[in-house]
Amino acid sequence: MSTDGVVIVGTGVAGATAALALRTGGFGGDVTLIGREPHLPYRRPTLSKDVLLTGMAVEKALIKPQTHWDEAGIGLRTGVAVTGGDTASHTLELSDGAGLEYGSLVLATGGAARHLPGLEPGPRVKYLRDFADAAGLRDELERAGSVVVLGAGLIGSEVASASAKLGAKVTVIEPAPLPLVRVVPPSIGERLAALQRGAGVDLLLGVRPGEITVEPDHVAVGLPAGAAVVADLLVVAVGTTPDTGLAERLAVRVDDGILVDERYRASADDVYAIGDCARVPNPLEGGTYRAENWSAAQDQARRWRRCSSARCPPPRCRGAGRTSSVRCSSSRVGPRRTTRWRWTAR
């Protein structure tokens, strides 16, 4: 590709929206979109909904069909990872052995499911982040008679709902006093808790898990006072961590996310970051924040395009924090409100 082209790493909604916005905004240079997954860019919210409930194929969740990317002149390279590179020479190294030059590099690497130490994915322990995770979890849910979910955030709540609808006996363990405590007001959390319990979910709020034991035929999660929940399957849904691995290999500054300015510029020349992996300035409260949701990723991608063409609008702050007309995530630099998970596993 030409050295004035744009390479976007990450085929989630942020990366896909950025690529499409370049074309609709009139950019005529090369645009290359690179992703580790073998699929075309797809809508991740379907993973914990339609994929779990119906086994929906990934083709039905695509953001755009292959023909659209071809007609837009966007080069899609799926099933390939960017393993390294050099920001001084504007070059990247790919997992298939190829090299790539760029004029501008956009890191839209997203996030990964937060793993609990000692609880690696396996037949009895599942995490949910990509389509392969969802398809595998769907297969297990069809066989599991009982499921325990750690975490009552968005993913944990949706997995619990889907599991119950598929006929499993479901227990959710959450240290916070209500579901989705970081996302919605208490009144909504209370309503959600009532709906979950009405659907037969055993919702254990304000409870920290103790020792977690994984055996070939079951998993046991310790509770206070010596009790335990025994189930066929454990789903861990305790949040996400930003995927900053490539940024770190490129010597780009990170701090619980890739640090960027109001124009999404990272610490290296001609390198930008958007979406779940980016830590952006907070125009309301100062400091920085990460927004981990679909709408914010789209907003950041579109604003990055406008900023890159010198038409940068005033910054918006839209994330997963306290409810207001303009919202920021509570996961900002400085004091951070986080739910701390403590456990032991063997």
C-alpha positions as CSV (number, residue, x, y, z in Angstrom):
1,M,0.0,0.0,0.0
2,S,1.1,3.6,-0.3
3,T,2.8,5.3,2.6
4,D,0.0,7.8,2.8
5,G,-2.6,5.1,3.4
6,V,-4.3,4.3,6.7
7,V,-4.0,0.9,8.5
8,I,-6.6,0.1,11.1
9,V,-5.9,-2.7,13.5
10,G,-9.0,-4.3,14.9
11,T,-12.2,-5.3,13.1
12,G,-14.6,-4.5,15.9
13,V,-17.2,-1.7,15.6
14,A,-14.6,1.0,16.3
15,G,-12.2,-0.2,13.5
16,A,-15.0,-1.0,11.1
17,T,-16.7,2.4,11.6
18,A,-13.4,4.2,11.2
19,A,-12.7,2.5,7.9
20,L,-16.2,3.2,6.6
21,A,-16.1,6.8,7.8
22,L,-12.9,7.4,5.8
23,R,-14.6,6.5,2.6
24,T,-17.9,8.4,3.3
25,G,-15.7,11.4,4.3
26,G,-14.0,11.3,0.9
27,F,-10.6,9.9,1.7
28,G,-9.1,8.4,-1.5
29,G,-6.0,6.7,-0.2
30,D,-5.5,3.1,0.7
31,V,-7.5,1.8,3.7
32,T,-6.6,-1.5,5.2
33,L,-8.5,-3.2,8.1
34,I,-6.7,-6.0,9.9
35,G,-8.2,-8.4,12.4
36,R,-7.2,-11.6,14.3
37,E,-10.5,-13.3,13.9
38,P,-11.3,-15.1,10.7
39,H,-14.7,-13.4,10.3
40,L,-15.7,-10.2,8.6
41,P,-16.5,-7.4,11.1
42,Y,-19.6,-8.4,13.0
43,R,-21.9,-7.0,15.8
44,R,-20.5,-8.2,19.1
45,P,-23.7,-7.5,21.1
46,T,-25.3,-10.5,19.4
47,L,-22.8,-12.8,21.1
48,S,-24.6,-12.8,24.5
49,K,-28.0,-12.7,22.9
50,D,-28.9,-14.4,19.6
51,V,-25.7,-16.6,19.3
52,L,-26.3,-18.0,22.8
53,L,-30.0,-18.4,22.5
54,T,-30.4,-19.6,18.9
55,G,-26.9,-20.5,17.7
56,M,-27.1,-17.7,15.1
57,A,-24.4,-17.9,12.5
58,V,-21.8,-15.2,12.3
59,E,-22.9,-14.4,8.8
60,K,-26.2,-13.0,10.1
61,A,-24.4,-10.6,12.4
62,L,-22.0,-9.0,9.9
63,I,-21.7,-5.2,10.0
64,K,-21.4,-5.2,6.2
65,P,-21.2,-8.0,3.6
66,Q,-18.0,-8.7,1.7
67,T,-19.3,-6.9,-1.4
68,H,-19.7,-3.6,0.6
69,W,-16.1,-3.7,1.7
70,D,-15.0,-4.5,-1.9
71,E,-17.1,-1.7,-3.4
72,A,-15.8,0.8,-0.8
73,G,-12.2,-0.1,-1.7
74,I,-11.3,-1.2,1.9
75,G,-8.8,-4.0,2.1
76,L,-9.8,-6.5,4.7
77,R,-7.2,-8.8,6.1
78,T,-8.9,-11.3,8.5
79,G,-7.3,-14.1,10.5
80,V,-4.0,-12.1,10.7
81,A,-2.5,-10.4,13.7
82,V,-0.1,-7.5,13.8
83,T,2.9,-8.8,15.8
84,G,5.1,-5.8,15.9
85,G,6.5,-2.9,14.0
86,D,8.4,0.4,14.1
87,T,6.6,3.7,14.4
88,A,9.7,5.6,13.3
89,S,9.7,3.9,9.9
90,H,5.9,3.5,9.8
91,T,6.1,-0.2,9.3
92,L,4.2,-3.2,10.7
93,E,5.0,-6.9,11.0
94,L,2.1,-9.4,10.5
95,S,1.7,-12.9,11.8
96,D,1.7,-14.3,8.2
97,G,5.2,-13.0,7.7
98,A,4.2,-10.1,5.6
99,G,5.2,-6.4,6.2
100,L,3.1,-3.4,5.8
101,E,3.7,0.4,5.5
102,Y,1.3,3.0,6.8
103,G,0.9,6.7,6.7
104,S,-1.5,6.7,9.7
105,L,-2.1,3.8,12.1
106,V,-5.3,3.5,14.0
107,L,-5.3,1.1,17.0
108,A,-8.8,-0.2,17.5
109,T,-7.7,-3.4,19.3
110,G,-10.6,-3.4,21.7
111,G,-10.5,-5.4,25.0
112,A,-10.2,-8.9,26.3
113,A,-12.3,-10.7,28.9
114,R,-10.7,-10.2,32.3
115,H,-9.4,-13.6,33.4
116,L,-9.2,-14.7,37.0
117,P,-5.8,-16.2,37.9
118,G,-6.0,-19.9,38.1
119,L,-9.2,-20.1,36.1
120,E,-8.2,-20.7,32.5
121,P,-10.8,-21.5,29.9
122,G,-11.6,-25.2,29.6
123,P,-14.5,-27.6,29.5
124,R,-15.9,-26.4,32.8
125,V,-14.8,-22.7,32.8
126,K,-15.9,-20.3,30.1
127,Y,-15.3,-16.6,29.2
128,L,-17.1,-14.6,26.5
129,R,-15.5,-12.1,24.2
130,D,-15.6,-13.2,20.6
131,F,-17.7,-15.4,18.3
132,A,-15.7,-18.6,19.0
133,D,-16.2,-18.1,22.7
134,A,-20.0,-17.6,22.2
135,A,-20.3,-20.6,19.9
136,G,-18.4,-22.8,22.3
137,L,-20.5,-21.6,25.3
138,R,-23.7,-22.2,23.3
139,D,-22.6,-25.8,22.8
140,E,-21.9,-26.3,26.5
141,L,-25.2,-24.6,27.6
142,E,-27.1,-27.2,25.5
143,R,-25.6,-29.9,27.7
144,A,-25.3,-28.2,31.1
145,G,-28.0,-28.7,33.7
146,S,-26.6,-26.0,36.0
147,V,-24.5,-22.9,35.5
148,V,-22.9,-20.5,37.9
149,V,-22.0,-17.0,36.6
150,L,-19.5,-14.8,38.3
151,G,-20.5,-11.2,37.7
152,A,-23.8,-9.4,37.2
153,G,-22.7,-6.8,34.7
154,L,-24.0,-6.6,31.2
155,I,-22.4,-9.8,29.9
156,G,-23.0,-11.8,33.1
157,S,-26.7,-10.7,33.2
158,E,-27.3,-11.6,29.5
159,V,-25.5,-15.0,29.9
160,A,-27.6,-15.7,33.0
161,S,-30.8,-14.8,31.1
162,A,-29.9,-16.9,28.1
163,S,-28.9,-19.9,30.2
164,A,-32.2,-19.8,32.1
165,K,-34.1,-19.7,28.9
166,L,-32.2,-22.7,27.6
167,G,-33.4,-24.6,30.7
168,A,-30.3,-24.5,33.0
169,K,-30.5,-23.9,36.7
170,V,-28.6,-20.6,37.0
171,T,-26.8,-19.0,40.0
172,V,-25.2,-15.5,39.7
173,I,-22.7,-14.4,42.3
174,E,-22.0,-10.6,42.4
175,P,-20.1,-8.6,45.1
176,A,-22.0,-5.4,44.3
177,P,-25.5,-4.8,45.8
178,L,-27.3,-4.7,42.5
179,P,-26.8,-5.9,38.9
180,L,-25.2,-3.5,36.4
181,V,-24.2,-1.2,39.3
182,R,-21.7,0.7,37.2
183,V,-24.1,1.2,34.3
184,V,-27.6,2.0,35.4
185,P,-29.3,3.8,38.3
186,P,-30.3,1.8,41.4
187,S,-33.9,1.8,40.5
188,I,-33.1,0.1,37.2
189,G,-30.8,-2.4,38.9
190,E,-33.5,-3.3,41.3
191,R,-36.0,-3.9,38.5
192,L,-33.4,-6.1,36.7
193,A,-32.8,-8.1,39.8
194,A,-36.5,-8.7,40.2
195,L,-36.8,-9.8,36.5
196,Q,-33.9,-12.2,36.9
197,R,-35.3,-13.8,40.0
198,G,-38.7,-14.0,38.4
199,A,-37.1,-16.0,35.6
200,G,-35.7,-18.4,38.1
201,V,-32.2,-17.1,38.4
202,D,-30.7,-17.5,41.9
203,L,-29.2,-14.0,42.3
204,L,-26.6,-13.8,45.1
205,L,-25.8,-10.1,45.5
206,G,-23.3,-8.6,47.9
207,V,-21.5,-11.9,48.0
208,R,-17.8,-12.5,47.3
209,P,-16.9,-16.0,46.0
210,G,-14.5,-18.0,48.0
211,E,-12.4,-21.0,46.9
212,I,-13.2,-22.2,43.3
213,T,-12.6,-25.8,42.6
214,V,-12.7,-27.1,39.1
215,E,-13.1,-30.9,38.7
216,P,-13.5,-33.0,35.5
217,D,-17.3,-33.3,36.0
218,H,-18.3,-30.1,37.9
219,V,-17.2,-26.8,39.4
220,A,-17.7,-25.6,43.0
221,V,-17.7,-22.0,44.1
222,G,-17.3,-21.4,47.8
223,L,-19.6,-19.0,49.6
224,P,-19.5,-17.3,53.0
225,A,-20.1,-19.5,56.1
226,G,-18.7,-22.6,54.4
227,A,-21.5,-23.0,51.8
228,A,-20.8,-23.7,48.1
229,V,-22.5,-23.6,44.7
230,V,-21.9,-26.7,42.6
231,A,-22.6,-26.5,38.9
232,D,-21.8,-28.2,35.6
233,L,-20.4,-25.0,34.1
234,L,-18.8,-21.8,35.4
235,V,-19.0,-18.6,33.3
236,V,-16.6,-15.8,34.4
237,A,-18.0,-12.3,33.5
238,V,-16.0,-9.9,35.6
239,G,-15.3,-7.2,33.1
240,T,-12.7,-6.5,30.4
241,T,-9.2,-5.3,30.1
242,P,-8.0,-3.1,27.2
243,D,-5.9,-4.9,24.6
244,T,-2.7,-2.8,24.7
245,G,-0.3,-5.5,23.7
246,L,0.5,-4.1,20.3
247,A,0.7,-0.6,21.6
248,E,3.3,-1.7,24.2
249,R,5.3,-3.5,21.5
250,L,5.3,-0.3,19.5
251,A,6.5,1.7,22.6
252,V,3.3,3.7,22.7
253,R,2.3,5.0,26.1
254,V,-0.4,3.1,28.0
255,D,-2.0,3.3,31.4
256,D,-5.0,0.9,31.6
257,G,-5.6,1.8,28.0
258,I,-3.7,3.6,25.2
259,L,-3.3,7.2,26.2
260,V,-4.6,9.7,23.6
261,D,-5.4,13.4,23.4
262,E,-8.7,15.0,22.4
263,R,-7.9,14.1,18.8
264,Y,-7.2,10.5,19.6
265,R,-3.5,10.9,18.9
266,A,-1.2,8.5,20.8
267,S,2.3,9.2,22.0
268,A,3.9,8.2,18.6
269,D,3.6,10.2,15.5
270,D,0.8,9.3,13.2
271,V,-0.6,6.7,15.6
272,Y,-4.1,7.0,17.0
273,A,-6.3,4.8,19.3
274,I,-10.1,4.6,19.5
275,G,-12.7,2.3,21.1
276,D,-12.4,0.1,24.1
277,C,-8.6,0.2,24.1
278,A,-8.3,4.0,24.2
279,R,-8.1,6.1,27.3
280,V,-9.3,9.5,26.3
281,P,-9.6,12.9,28.0
282,N,-12.6,13.5,30.2
283,P,-14.1,16.9,29.3
284,L,-16.4,17.0,32.3
285,E,-14.4,15.8,35.3
286,G,-10.8,16.1,34.1
287,G,-8.4,13.1,33.9
288,T,-9.1,10.4,31.4
289,Y,-11.6,7.5,30.9
290,R,-12.3,4.4,28.9
291,A,-15.7,3.9,27.3
292,E,-16.6,0.2,26.9
293,N,-19.7,0.2,24.8
294,W,-20.8,-0.1,21.2
295,S,-22.2,3.5,20.9
296,A,-19.1,5.1,22.3
297,A,-16.8,3.1,20.0
298,Q,-18.8,4.3,17.0
299,D,-18.8,7.9,18.2
300,Q,-15.0,7.9,18.7
301,A,-14.4,6.4,15.3
302,R,-16.5,9.1,13.6
303,R,-15.0,11.9,15.6
304,W,-11.5,10.6,14.9
305,R,-12.3,10.8,11.1
306,R,-13.5,14.4,11.5
307,C,-10.5,15.3,13.6
308,S,-8.1,13.7,11.1
309,S,-9.5,16.1,8.4
310,A,-9.1,19.2,10.6
311,R,-12.8,19.4,11.3
312,C,-12.6,18.3,14.9
313,P,-15.9,18.9,16.9
314,P,-15.9,19.6,20.6
315,P,-15.2,16.5,22.6
316,R,-18.1,14.4,23.8
317,C,-17.9,12.1,26.8
318,R,-20.1,9.1,26.5
319,G,-19.4,5.9,28.4
320,A,-20.6,3.6,31.2
321,G,-20.6,5.9,34.2
322,R,-23.2,7.7,36.2
323,T,-26.4,8.6,34.4
324,S,-26.5,12.1,33.0
325,S,-27.1,13.8,29.7
326,V,-23.4,13.4,29.0
327,R,-21.7,10.5,30.6
328,C,-18.2,9.3,31.3
329,S,-17.0,5.9,32.5
330,S,-16.0,5.7,36.1
331,S,-12.8,3.9,35.1
332,R,-10.7,7.1,34.7
333,V,-7.1,7.8,35.7
334,G,-6.8,8.7,39.3
335,P,-9.1,7.2,41.9
336,R,-11.0,4.4,40.2
337,R,-14.2,2.8,41.4
338,T,-13.8,-0.9,40.7
339,T,-15.3,-4.1,42.1
340,R,-12.4,-6.1,43.5
341,W,-12.7,-9.8,43.0
342,R,-10.9,-11.9,45.6
343,W,-10.8,-15.7,45.3
344,T,-8.6,-18.7,45.5
345,A,-8.6,-21.5,43.0
346,R,-7.1,-24.9,42.7
